[in-house]
Structure formats: structure tokens, C-alpha cells
Amino acid sequence: MFSHIMVGTNDLDRSKKFYDAALGALGVPPGRVDRHRIFWMTPTGVFAASLPIDGEDACIGNGSTVGFACADSAQADAWHTAGLANGGVSIEDPPGVREGPTGKLYLAYLRDPDGNKLCALHRMPA
């Protein structure tokens, strides 16, 4: 459904360090820098961080969340740990199981160094 997701950043080097570590925990290769953007390519889509092209500061989207699919809870925990070690901030409840209308989910939430809200999600078997 999605070709790519891009978030804004005010510091390419800081974003690359954070996302190389956090996405690396999910098996994603290091990002490629292209002028004012960084791209992390996967067979199922592209995640990117960009300096705003209008010259204004990047800002977070209130109510926005970018979710990353995880193979299991251990991978979500590795993502969370890598993000924390590289400038991320843990938010909401600690990583763990949540009951929802679609079943049990294992969720871990972070804000990246620019404040973007991120989630690692593993859909647990019924």
C-alpha cells in the first residue's frame, strides 16, 4: 500500500546514527545519504528522513506514528534498545503486550531525536 514514509529531521548525521541502529535491529541495511535526505531501502518499502526543502525547521506531526513490523517481541525489544542507545526516548507504556480489537500486539514506542513518534509492532498469534 505504501511506497515510502519520510519524516523530517534537523540533523542528518544524528538521524542516520539513530535509524541505522534502530532499523538495523530489524535487519534493514544502513541508510544511503542523498544530498539532504537519507533512504533506508527494503524489499517492501522505503523509509526516509529529510531536511525540510523549504529551509524551515523540521517539526513533528501531532497524532502521527510510524510503525515498523517486527518478526517477534525480541526483535521489537532489540529495536527499542538500539533506539534508546542512539538518542531515542521511550514513550507511552514500556514495551509489552497490549490487547486490542484485532488480538494481542507486542508494542514498543520511541520518539526519535527529532521527536517523531515511532512504534515497533509484532502481531501475536491467536
C-alpha positions as CSV (number, residue, x, y, z in Angstrom):
1,M,0.0,0.0,0.0
2,F,2.8,2.4,0.8
3,S,5.8,3.2,-1.4
4,H,7.7,5.2,1.3
5,I,7.4,7.1,4.5
6,M,9.5,10.2,5.1
7,V,10.0,12.1,8.4
8,G,11.6,15.4,8.8
9,T,15.0,15.9,10.6
10,N,17.1,18.9,11.6
11,D,20.3,16.9,11.7
12,L,21.1,14.2,9.1
13,D,24.1,12.8,10.9
14,R,22.1,12.3,14.2
15,S,19.2,10.7,12.3
16,K,21.5,8.4,10.4
17,K,23.1,7.2,13.6
18,F,19.7,6.7,15.3
19,Y,17.9,4.9,12.4
20,D,20.9,2.9,11.3
21,A,20.9,1.4,14.8
22,A,17.1,1.1,15.3
23,L,16.4,-0.2,11.8
24,G,19.5,-2.3,11.8
25,A,17.9,-4.2,14.7
26,L,15.1,-5.1,12.3
27,G,17.6,-6.3,9.6
28,V,17.5,-3.1,7.5
29,P,20.8,-2.2,5.9
30,P,22.4,1.2,6.7
31,G,20.8,4.3,5.1
32,R,22.1,6.0,2.0
33,V,22.6,9.8,2.1
34,D,21.4,11.7,-1.0
35,R,22.0,15.5,-0.7
36,H,19.5,16.4,2.1
37,R,17.9,13.0,2.6
38,I,18.7,9.5,3.9
39,F,17.0,6.4,2.5
40,W,16.7,3.0,4.1
41,M,15.6,0.6,1.4
42,T,13.8,-2.7,1.9
43,P,12.0,-5.1,-0.5
44,T,8.7,-4.0,1.0
45,G,9.2,-0.2,1.0
46,V,11.4,2.8,1.8
47,F,11.8,4.8,5.0
48,A,13.5,8.2,4.7
49,A,14.5,11.2,6.8
50,S,14.9,14.6,5.1
51,L,16.0,18.1,5.9
52,P,13.0,20.2,5.0
53,I,13.4,21.6,1.5
54,D,11.6,24.9,2.4
55,G,14.5,25.8,4.7
56,E,12.3,25.8,7.8
57,D,12.9,23.6,10.8
58,A,11.5,20.1,10.8
59,C,8.7,19.5,13.2
60,I,6.8,16.5,14.4
61,G,3.2,15.6,13.3
62,N,0.9,15.7,16.2
63,G,-1.1,12.4,16.2
64,S,1.3,10.8,13.7
65,T,3.0,7.5,14.3
66,V,5.3,5.5,12.0
67,G,5.1,1.7,12.7
68,F,7.7,-0.9,12.0
69,A,6.8,-4.5,11.6
70,C,8.7,-7.0,13.8
71,A,9.1,-10.7,13.5
72,D,8.7,-11.3,17.2
73,S,8.8,-9.5,20.6
74,A,12.6,-10.0,20.8
75,Q,13.1,-8.0,17.6
76,A,10.8,-5.2,18.9
77,D,12.9,-5.1,22.1
78,A,16.1,-5.0,20.2
79,W,14.7,-2.1,18.1
80,H,13.7,-0.3,21.3
81,T,17.1,-0.9,23.0
82,A,19.0,0.2,19.9
83,G,16.9,3.4,19.6
84,L,17.4,4.3,23.2
85,A,21.2,3.8,22.9
86,N,21.3,6.2,19.9
87,G,19.3,9.2,21.1
88,G,15.7,7.9,21.2
89,V,13.3,8.4,24.1
90,S,11.0,5.8,25.4
91,I,7.3,6.9,25.5
92,E,3.9,5.6,26.5
93,D,3.9,2.3,28.4
94,P,7.1,0.1,28.5
95,P,7.4,-2.4,25.6
96,G,4.9,-5.2,26.1
97,V,1.7,-7.0,25.2
98,R,-1.5,-4.9,24.5
99,E,-4.9,-6.3,23.9
100,G,-6.8,-4.8,21.0
101,P,-9.8,-5.5,18.9
102,T,-7.6,-7.4,16.4
103,G,-6.0,-9.5,19.1
104,K,-2.7,-9.3,21.1
105,L,0.0,-7.0,19.9
106,Y,3.5,-6.6,21.3
107,L,4.3,-2.8,21.1
108,A,7.4,-0.7,21.8
109,Y,7.3,3.1,21.4
110,L,10.0,5.7,20.9
111,R,10.5,9.2,19.8
112,D,13.5,9.7,17.5
113,P,16.0,12.5,18.2
114,D,13.7,15.0,16.3
115,G,10.6,14.0,18.2
116,N,8.9,11.8,15.6
117,K,6.7,9.1,17.2
118,L,7.7,5.5,16.3
119,C,6.4,2.1,17.1
120,A,7.7,-1.4,16.8
121,L,4.8,-3.8,16.4
122,H,4.6,-7.6,16.5
123,R,1.1,-9.2,15.9
124,M,1.0,-12.1,18.2
125,P,-0.6,-15.5,17.2
126,A,-4.2,-16.0,18.4
